[in-house]
Amino acid sequence: MARNFYSEINLHIVWHTKENSPLLVPKVEAIVRHELHGKCINTRGIYLHETGGIEDHVHLAISVAPTIGIADFIGQLKGASAHEANQKLSGKLVEWQAGYGVVSFGTRDLEWVRRYIQNQRERHARGEIEERLERITSEEAEAEPREGP
């Protein structure tokens, strides 16, 4: 595949813990976040903009090269982060749900998406969430029309 290209493929990705269990307590979250950062930084064609989430789900904002298989990469992120946390904490503490949500966005919306991810705890506490950035299934996506930021 050609390596000479220009692209602006920006993605917001979200996935949940198994059964939405509040597994991502500070100690676990730190390990998961460290592994996600490392996997993104060490994968050619990935640029990590932001990570965040709350006790039962993870958010990422990344830019990807057109050479990246998105579903495969998300599977690698989920697998590596759960494996690393479970290895370091000596047990099967972190499990992810099978699904995930991925939404593309324009470069002009990058700062808006980054702020959304950075302020997850406050947003959820106030009940001020963007449904399309929290969805992990297609059934949820069909529920209502999409609006811009």
PEHUGI-V734078 format. One line per field, one symbol per residue. psi: psi as a letter, one per 30 degrees, with the letter a starting at -180 (. if undefined). A space follows every 50 residues. Layout:
BEGIN
psi = ???
END
This chain:
BEGIN
psi = kkfjlklijkkkkklllkghkifileeeeeeeeeeeeeeeegjkgkjkek laaafglkkkklkklffkjeeeeeeeeeeeeeeeeeefghliekkllell kkklllefgeeeeeeeeeheeeeeefgiljefgfkfleeeffellkll.
END
